[in-house]
Amino acid sequence: MARKKVKGSKQYRMKVVPHRPFFGAFSVLGVTLLVLATSAAAYFAGQHKMRLALDRKTQVHEKAESHLDKLRRENEELRMRVATAEQSVAIGEQANEKVRAELVEKESLIAELRQEISFYRGIMAPADGSKGVSIGRFIISQTGNARRYQYKLLVQQSSARHNVVTGSATFTVVGTEAGQPKRYPLSTLSQQVDSESIPLRFKYFQNIEGELHLPPDFEPEGVELTLKSSARKGFNIERRYGWLVQKT
């Protein structure tokens, strides 16, 4: 037998859902905790990276400080070595200067002794052709003034001769002035000499000494000495000496 459909209002199907009042709150709390955990993880990860970077920078800084301290120590050692070397050089220069001064002094003494020997030798045994008269000593020495000098000339006669020697001596300083040859007689350089010819009169020896002052632009090169006898057949001696100045 056929079932007839009944016309009327639409029917809805019903579904039973369990009631969970705390589910939404737990969901929000879970999301919040997840966000907080993620943020904390990111924060601590960033802090860890910062600590690692800071540790590396600290290590680099400490290494740089250590290297700087090493360089400072090496620099100080080098300064000490330089100071020691400079002191050694200064001491060496002082010692060398002292040795040079002693050598100059000894050389001067040797020169004086040689001149003494020459003096006595000239008196006892004069050179041939000198007629018994010779130059025993000639010295140019320094004074406190750079352009002023002392001169000493010793003229001698052999002890075998007893006659009185008479004659004259000429003393000429030769050199250059303004690039040209120049000659100055002693009379123009020394206040103690009045004429170009210095009179000679002695039996055994005669000392001629004094001071001379050189012009500012004159460069001396040597001295020419001439001794002439007043006798017709007497001595005639000519000598040239280099400008060798002894220290006093």
Secondary structure by P-SEA (a helix, b strand, c coil): cbbbbbbccbbbbbbbbbbbcaaaaaaaaaaaaaaaaaaaaaaaaaaaaaaaaaaaaaaaaaaaaaaaaaaaaaaaaaaaaaaaaaaaaaaaaaaaaaaaaaaaaaaaaaaaaaaaaaaaaaaaccccccccccccccccccccccccbbbbbbbbbbcccccccccbbbbbbbbbcccbbbbbccccccccccccbbbbbbccbbbbbbbbbbcccccccbbbbbbbbcccccbbbbbbbccccccc
